[in-house]
Amino acid sequence: MAQHWVATDFGDLDVFELVETEVPDPGPGEVTIEVRAAGMNPADYKHVARGTDRSVLPAPIGYEVAGVLTAVGPGTEIASGGGAVGDPVLAFRVTGGYATALTVPAADVFALPAGLGFPEAANLLLAGTTAAEMLDVTGVATGDTVLLHGASGAVGVSVLQQARRLGVRVLGTCGEASDDVVRQFGGEPVRYGEGLEQRVRELAPEGIAAALDAVGTDEAVDVSLALVPDRQRVVSIAAFARAEAEGYQVIGGAMPASKAFRDQVRAHLVELAGAGELVVPVARTFPLTAAREALELLSGGHPGGKLALLP
């Protein structure tokens, strides 16, 4: 038997429940992972808060994990090749990662690079693939100056690192307490709030080539549209309501194009992390039983880095 968290209904965190379940043996194309760390992301609770399709209940929680293989299906290799019982791995995109063990498609599982801890590995790919897609859909290239809203968050920190590798200058909005984080990962901090547009114009008189919004506020959208001439070079992962009328791009893991891109970029991001070129700052870890407490901190919006659940 394994423990895993499910949402028994749609709503706030009080609908989350830790239950016991059988973990099925892996069939062809599947592996079983003993979870050492479960990554935590806002999507984990947002889909429960907004859900309407009751046929999915009880809904398993969590999209990415790191751990050790305990079983491998017949004739099966993981996405990075090979895969044997005892091997350390990470996996994304899975269903029900808040668990002590789970059986998942081997195509979503990658060998854990040496030197990468389980909590870091379990938080690498959801934020990392989102950041990579934001840069891709806006055509960001060497020599560009871009504006990044929410630069000190998990997606923002990954954007900063991936943009730096491309030779891109990033002005990143943040609060004063996060200036050092933005600088550490290669960005130039700029204070959000009244006067943001003018501050950006003064910092980048050459103009802003693209804007990447990881926060979804009206300010982020308004300033992005005012600064970037081509609205197809403005993208948001949170401000969906205005996109059709305003003409900017939105992306999300449930969209077919986003899913296809994020799946194909996973291996590259794992390689970068293994080479030390993509760092995942982990602020805190919690026991698996404390998932609600951890989600309370995550939903507050300023956890100071990634969070992980440790079974």
C-alpha positions in Angstrom: 0.0 0.0 0.0 1.1 3.6 -0.7 -0.1 6.9 0.7 -1.1 9.7 -1.7 -3.0 12.9 -1.5 -6.3 13.4 -3.4 -8.9 16.1 -3.7 -12.2 14.6 -2.6 -14.1 17.6 -4.0 -13.5 21.0 -5.7 -12.7 23.9 -3.4 -10.1 25.1 -0.9 -7.4 23.0 0.8 -9.8 21.4 3.2 -10.9 19.1 0.4 -7.4 17.5 0.3 -7.1 14.1 2.0 -4.3 11.7 2.5 -5.4 8.2 1.6 -4.0 4.7 1.1 -4.0 2.9 -2.2 -2.6 0.0 -4.0 0.2 0.8 -6.5 -0.3 -1.3 -9.7 2.6 -3.3 -11.0 4.1 -1.6 -14.1 3.0 -3.0 -17.5 4.9 -2.6 -20.7 6.0 1.0 -21.1 5.6 1.7 -17.3 7.8 2.0 -14.2 7.1 2.2 -10.5 8.9 5.0 -8.5 9.4 5.1 -4.8 9.0 8.8 -4.3 11.8 10.6 -2.4 10.5 14.1 -3.1 7.4 15.5 -4.7 7.6 18.9 -6.4 5.0 21.6 -5.6 3.5 24.1 -8.0 0.5 26.5 -7.9 -1.2 24.3 -10.5 -1.5 21.6 -7.9 -4.2 23.5 -6.0 -5.5 25.8 -8.8 -7.0 23.0 -10.8 -8.9 21.8 -7.7 -10.1 25.3 -6.8 -11.4 25.8 -10.4 -12.6 22.3 -11.2 -16.1 21.4 -12.4 -15.8 17.9 -13.9 -16.8 15.7 -11.0 -16.0 12.5 -12.9 -12.3 13.1 -12.1 -12.9 13.0 -8.3 -11.2 11.9 -6.2 -8.4 13.8 -8.1 -4.8 12.8 -7.5 -2.5 15.8 -6.8 1.0 16.6 -8.1 2.7 16.6 -11.5 6.4 16.0 -10.8 8.5 13.8 -8.5 12.0 12.4 -8.0 12.8 9.0 -6.5 14.1 5.5 -7.1 12.8 2.9 -9.5 11.4 -0.1 -7.7 9.9 -1.9 -10.7 10.3 -1.8 -14.5 7.7 -3.1 -16.9 8.5 -5.8 -19.5 10.7 -4.5 -22.3 10.7 -1.0 -21.0 13.2 1.8 -21.0 12.9 5.3 -19.4 13.0 8.4 -21.6 16.7 8.9 -21.2 17.5 5.2 -21.9 18.0 2.2 -19.8 16.4 2.1 -16.3 16.8 -0.6 -13.7 15.5 -1.2 -10.2 17.4 1.1 -7.8 18.2 3.8 -10.3 17.5 7.4 -9.1 15.1 9.2 -11.5 12.9 12.3 -11.9 9.5 12.3 -13.7 7.2 14.9 -15.3 4.4 15.0 -16.4 2.8 12.5 -14.0 -0.5 12.3 -12.2 -0.6 12.0 -8.4 2.9 12.9 -7.4 2.0 13.7 -3.8 2.6 10.1 -2.9 5.0 7.6 -1.4 5.0 5.5 -4.6 3.4 5.6 -8.0 3.4 3.8 -11.4 3.9 6.1 -14.3 4.6 6.0 -18.1 8.3 5.4 -18.6 8.3 8.1 -21.4 7.9 10.7 -18.6 10.9 9.4 -16.6 14.5 10.6 -16.8 17.7 9.5 -15.1 18.6 11.7 -12.2 21.8 13.6 -13.0 24.7 13.1 -10.5 24.8 16.0 -8.0 21.2 17.0 -8.3 19.2 16.5 -5.1 15.8 14.9 -5.0 14.0 18.1 -3.9 15.6 20.1 -6.6 15.0 17.4 -9.3 11.4 17.2 -8.3 10.9 20.9 -8.9 12.9 21.2 -12.2 10.6 20.5 -15.0 7.2 22.1 -14.6 8.7 25.6 -14.0 11.6 24.9 -16.4 9.5 23.8 -19.4 7.1 26.7 -18.8 10.0 29.1 -18.9 11.5 27.5 -22.0 8.1 27.8 -23.8 7.8 31.5 -22.9 11.1 32.2 -24.5 10.3 30.1 -27.5 6.9 31.5 -28.4 8.1 35.1 -28.2 11.2 34.4 -30.4 13.7 35.7 -27.8 17.2 35.7 -29.3 20.7 36.9 -28.6 21.0 40.6 -28.1 17.3 41.1 -27.2 16.2 43.1 -24.2 13.1 41.6 -22.6 10.8 42.4 -19.7 9.9 39.6 -17.3 7.1 40.1 -14.8 7.5 38.0 -11.7 11.3 37.5 -12.0 11.9 36.1 -8.5 9.3 33.3 -8.7 10.0 29.8 -9.8 9.2 30.3 -13.5 10.9 33.7 -13.4 14.1 32.3 -12.0 14.2 29.6 -14.7 13.5 32.2 -17.4 16.5 34.3 -16.1 18.9 31.4 -16.3 17.7 30.2 -19.7 17.7 33.7 -21.1 21.3 34.3 -19.8 22.4 31.3 -21.8 21.0 32.8 -24.9 22.7 36.1 -24.4 19.5 38.0 -23.6 19.2 41.0 -21.3 16.3 40.6 -18.9 14.7 43.4 -16.8 12.8 41.6 -14.1 10.0 43.0 -12.0 10.2 42.2 -8.3 9.8 43.6 -4.8 12.8 45.1 -3.1 13.5 42.0 -1.0 14.0 40.0 -4.2 16.6 42.2 -5.9 19.5 39.9 -5.0 17.7 36.9 -6.3 17.1 38.5 -9.7 20.7 39.7 -9.9 22.0 36.2 -8.8 20.4 34.6 -11.8 21.4 37.2 -14.4 18.6 39.7 -14.4 18.3 43.4 -13.7 15.7 44.1 -11.0 13.0 46.7 -11.6 10.4 47.6 -9.1 6.8 46.9 -10.0 4.0 49.3 -9.1 3.1 52.8 -10.2 5.6 54.2 -12.7 6.8 50.8 -13.9 6.5 51.6 -17.6 8.6 54.8 -17.3 11.2 53.0 -15.2 11.6 50.3 -17.9 11.8 52.9 -20.6 14.6 54.7 -18.8 16.5 51.4 -18.2 16.0 50.3 -21.9 15.9 53.3 -24.2 16.6 50.9 -27.1 13.2 49.4 -26.5 11.8 46.1 -25.2 11.7 43.2 -27.8 9.4 40.9 -25.8 7.5 40.7 -22.6 7.0 37.6 -20.5 4.3 37.7 -17.8 4.5 35.1 -15.0 2.1 37.0 -12.6 -1.1 37.8 -14.5 -1.8 41.2 -13.1 -3.4 44.0 -15.2 -0.3 46.1 -14.6 1.9 43.4 -16.1 -0.4 43.2 -19.2 -0.8 46.9 -19.6 2.9 47.7 -19.3 3.8 44.9 -21.7 1.4 46.0 -24.4 2.6 49.6 -24.0 6.3 48.6 -24.4 6.3 45.8 -27.0 5.2 46.8 -30.5 4.4 43.3 -31.7 1.7 41.7 -29.5 2.7 38.2 -30.6 5.9 38.9 -28.6 3.9 39.3 -25.4 3.1 36.1 -23.6 1.3 35.3 -20.3 1.0 32.1 -18.3 -1.7 33.7 -16.0 -3.6 36.6 -17.7 -6.0 34.5 -19.8 -9.1 36.7 -19.7 -7.8 39.6 -21.8 -5.8 37.6 -24.3 -8.3 37.2 -27.1 -9.4 40.9 -27.1 -5.9 42.3 -26.6 -4.1 40.0 -29.1 -1.2 38.7 -26.9 -0.3 35.0 -26.4 -1.2 32.8 -23.5 0.3 29.3 -22.9 -0.6 26.6 -20.4 0.3 22.9 -19.8 -3.2 21.7 -20.8 -3.0 23.3 -24.3 -1.9 20.8 -26.9 0.8 23.0 -28.4 2.2 23.7 -24.9 2.1 20.1 -24.0 4.0 19.0 -27.1 6.7 21.6 -26.7 7.2 21.0 -23.0 7.4 17.2 -23.5 10.1 17.6 -26.1 12.2 20.1 -24.1 12.4 18.0 -20.9 15.5 16.1 -21.8 17.4 19.2 -22.6 16.5 20.9 -19.3 17.6 17.8 -17.4 21.0 17.9 -19.2 21.4 21.6 -18.3 20.6 20.9 -14.6 23.1 18.0 -14.6 25.7 20.4 -16.0 25.0 22.9 -13.3 23.6 25.4 -15.8 20.0 25.4 -14.5 19.6 25.7 -10.7 16.4 25.1 -8.7 16.4 27.1 -5.5 14.5 25.1 -2.8 13.3 27.2 0.1 11.8 24.5 2.3 10.8 20.9 2.5 7.9 19.3 4.4 6.9 15.8 5.3 4.3 14.3 2.9 1.8 14.4 5.7 2.1 18.2 5.9 1.0 18.9 2.3 -1.8 21.2 3.4 0.6 23.3 5.5 3.0 23.5 2.5 0.2 24.4 0.1 -0.9 27.3 2.4 2.7 28.7 2.2 2.8 28.2 -1.6 -0.6 29.8 -2.1 0.6 32.9 -0.2 2.7 33.8 -3.2 6.1 34.4 -1.7 7.6 31.1 -0.5 11.1 32.3 -1.3 11.9 29.4 -3.6 10.5 26.0 -4.4 8.9 23.7 -1.9 9.0 19.9 -1.8 7.2 17.1 0.0 9.4 14.3 1.4 7.6 11.0 2.0 
